[in-house]
Amino acid sequence: MKSVTQRIADPLGLHARLASKISKTASDYQSSVRIVFGGNRAQADDLLGLMALDVREDDLVRIEAEGPDEEAAGDAVARVAGMTV
């Protein structure tokens, strides 16, 4: 399992547009990718689940990827999560 910690840089936090980009990125990989925040977790390809985490600017999230392309999936989702949209 690949695990990466990423700070959310967007001033609006994990809002719909950023969640959509994360979801799209995660669905490009075979691995299962999850976002963990505050004891809660959501599948990275679940748009509503991501938004329900209520992640705000500068919050740290853990990205967990498990599967055949977990390294690439975890890194790609972490890159997108750290972007300002």
N, C-alpha and C positions, 0 to 999 in steps of 0.2 A: 504494500500500500504506500502510495506517495502522499505526503502531507506537507502543505505549505501554509505559512501564515502571511496574510496580506492586509495592509491597511487600505481602507476605502478612501480614496482621495477626492471623490466627487463631492462638491459642496451640498448636494441634495441627498447624499447618502445612496443607499441601494434603491433607487427609484425605478419606475417602469422601464425607461429607456435602457438604463444600465443592466437591469435584470434581464431584459430581452436579449441584450448582447451576450451576457453570460450564458443564458439558456441556449442561444444559437450556437455558441462556441462549444458548450458541453455536448450538444447533440451531434457534433461533427466527429465525436470519438466513440469507440466501442466501450471504453471503460465507464464505470459508474462514478460520477463525481458528485460530492456533497459539499455544502457550505454549512459550517458550524459556527454559531454565534450565541453567546449567553446561555449555553445549555440546550439550545434548540438546534435542529438541523433540518435542511431542506435539500432535496435533489436539485442539482444545479440546472437541470433542464425543466424544472417546474417553476414557471414564471410567478404564479401566485404564491407559491411556497417561499420563494426568495423574498418577495416583497413583505410577506408576513413576518419575516425575521426582524423587521424594523431596525435595520442597520443604518447608522448615521455616519456623517463625515468623520474621518479619523478613527473610526472603530476598527479593531482588528478582528478578522475572520480567519477561520481555519478552513482550508480547502483540502478535502480528502478525495483521492482518486484511486480506484482499484479496478484492475483489469489488464488486458493485453497491451494497451498503449497508455498506461497510467502516468508515466513520466511526462509525455507530451501533453496529455489532457490536463493534468494538474498545472503544468507551467502555463499553458494557453489560457486557462480560466483565471489563474492568478494575474496574468498580464492584463486581461480585460478588466478584472475586478479593480485593479489599481489605476485604471484610466479615468480621466475626467471627460465626461461626455457632454 
